[in-house]
């Protein structure tokens, strides 16, 4: 199902409290070392040569505690998140990087972020899997209003459609391409997948053209 628009901010506020309580490295029984190793494995997969360049102007949507910020160049990076406690940890752990608070789960205020105009990569990791279809479609729609194309979506999420709950929504890369195609003209797509902790995840790159298609 994924989390609906009305419930998504309370959900992330609650998760942010958990991160704060355990020191900003991850919730549950995971140790700091395990958390660091998991993030390193994801980064190696997402950012392996030729997939997600570090030297491009990047917006990290749902950056959380800034787990992926260090991979990108500080002067070309902006991380945005809906939970203030997340951003406090991100700022503390990533000096020199820029982070901003967003107020809505569908990124309605996307048009107020000047960085989107010159953005080369819209990066998001393990965020959309928590969102309902309505929220995901709204995100693509609002990004399209702020930037009419000519950039790349880099999406890393659960890829098994059978992996669903009230709080997660496993989607195939093709489903994310379909969401993007509702609002953008697509030039090229590519994807690869891996297993992490027994869960199938995929990294999907979607290159958009500079001409936006009308909604359908």
WOUR-V372374 format. One record per pair of residues at least 4 apart in sequence whose ideal C-beta (glycine too) atoms are under 7 Angstrom apart, sorted by the first residue. I is the first residue (numbers start at 1). J is the second residue. Records with the same first field share a line. If there is no record, write none. Layout:
# WOUR-V372374
I: J + J
This chain:
# WOUR-V372374
1: 132 + 164 + 166 + 169
2: 130 + 131 + 132 + 133 + 168 + 169
3: 7 + 8 + 11 + 130 + 131 + 132 + 167
4: 8 + 132 + 134
5: 105 + 106 + 134 + 135
7: 11
8: 12 + 105 + 131 + 135
9: 13 + 82 + 105
10: 14
11: 15 + 167
12: 16 + 82 + 83
13: 17 + 83
15: 19 + 27
16: 20 + 83 + 85 + 86
17: 21 + 85
18: 22 + 27
19: 24 + 27 + 65 + 85 + 86 + 89
20: 24 + 85
22: 26 + 27
24: 65 + 89 + 93
25: 32 + 35
26: 30 + 35
30: 34 + 35
31: 35
32: 36
33: 37
34: 38
35: 39
36: 40
37: 41
38: 42
39: 43 + 67
40: 44
41: 45 + 196
42: 46 + 125 + 156 + 196
43: 47 + 68 + 71
44: 48
45: 194 + 203
46: 51 + 52 + 125 + 156 + 203
47: 51 + 52 + 54 + 71
51: 203 + 205
52: 121 + 123 + 154
54: 71 + 72 + 73
55: 73 + 76
56: 76 + 120 + 121
57: 76 + 118 + 119 + 120
58: 72 + 76 + 77 + 120 + 121 + 123
59: 78 + 80 + 115 + 116 + 119 + 122 + 123
60: 68 + 69 + 77 + 78 + 79 + 123
61: 80 + 107 + 122 + 123 + 124 + 127
62: 81 + 124 + 127
63: 69 + 79 + 80 + 81 + 90 + 99
64: 81 + 86
65: 86 + 89 + 90 + 93
66: 79 + 89 + 90 + 93 + 94 + 97 + 99
68: 125
69: 77 + 79 + 90 + 94 + 97
70: 94
72: 76 + 77
73: 77
74: 96 + 97
77: 97 + 98
78: 98 + 100 + 115
79: 90 + 97 + 99
80: 100 + 102
81: 86 + 87 + 101 + 102
82: 102 + 105
84: 88 + 101
85: 89
86: 90
87: 91 + 99 + 101
88: 92
89: 93
90: 94 + 99
91: 99
102: 107 + 109
103: 109
104: 108 + 109
105: 135
106: 135 + 138 + 139 + 142
107: 139 + 142 + 143
108: 142
110: 116 + 142 + 143 + 145 + 146
111: 145 + 146
113: 146
115: 119
116: 146 + 147
117: 147
119: 147 + 151
120: 151 + 152
121: 151 + 152 + 154
122: 143 + 151 + 153 + 154
123: 154
124: 128 + 155
125: 156
126: 156 + 157
128: 136 + 155 + 157
129: 157 + 158 + 168 + 169 + 170
130: 167 + 168
131: 135 + 136 + 169
132: 169
133: 137
134: 138
135: 139
136: 140 + 179
137: 141 + 179 + 182
138: 142
139: 143
140: 144 + 179 + 180 + 182 + 183
141: 145 + 183 + 215
142: 146
143: 147
144: 148 + 183 + 184 + 212
147: 151
148: 210 + 212
149: 184 + 185 + 208 + 209 + 210 + 211 + 212
150: 208 + 209 + 210
151: 208
152: 205 + 206 + 207
153: 180 + 206
154: 205
155: 176 + 204
156: 201 + 203
157: 171 + 201 + 202
158: 163 + 168 + 170 + 199 + 201
159: 170 + 172 + 173 + 193 + 200 + 201 + 202
160: 170 + 200
161: 170 + 171 + 172
162: 170
163: 168 + 170 + 199
164: 168 + 169 + 170
171: 175 + 176
173: 177 + 191 + 202 + 204
174: 178
175: 179
176: 180 + 204
177: 181 + 186 + 189 + 204 + 206
178: 182
180: 184 + 186 + 206 + 208
181: 186
182: 215 + 216
183: 212 + 213 + 215
184: 208 + 212 + 213
185: 208 + 209 + 211 + 212 + 213
186: 206 + 208
187: 207 + 208 + 209
188: 207
189: 204 + 205 + 206
190: 205
191: 202 + 203 + 204
192: 202 + 203
193: 200 + 201 + 202
194: 201
195: 199 + 200
196: 201
